[in-house]
Amino acid sequence: MILYAALLEMVDEEKDEQVLEIHKAYLKKHIDNGNIYAKGPFTDHSGGLIIYKANSYNDAMELAANDPVVLQGTRKLTLKEWRSNLD
């Protein structure tokens, strides 16, 4: 599996609050399926980071682009392949 970092920059904080629970449920489903390595908000409330595990960039993009916060336009998605140096 390859790791991909999805940077989710906040665009519309008020609207984001309305889809937050759906976003969390979406992430929980993919955590349970083993598709997420790590996730969490930035402490300055500017958005968050999700690290997806996927076989390809396209697979990771499909996961990230279908996140409700991306679909609803409350956050801007930037996706990059990422490599951990912990190994």
MOVENDA-V958235 format. One record per run of one state. SS is the DSSP state (H for helix, E for strand, C for the rest). FROM is the first residue (numbers start at 1). TO is the last residue. If there is no record, write none. Layout:
SS_FROM_TO / SS_FROM_TO
This chain:
C_1_1 / E_2_10 / C_11_12 / H_13_32 / C_33_35 / E_36_41 / C_42_46 / E_47_54 / C_55_56 / H_57_65 / C_66_67 / H_68_71 / C_72_74 / E_75_82 / C_83_87
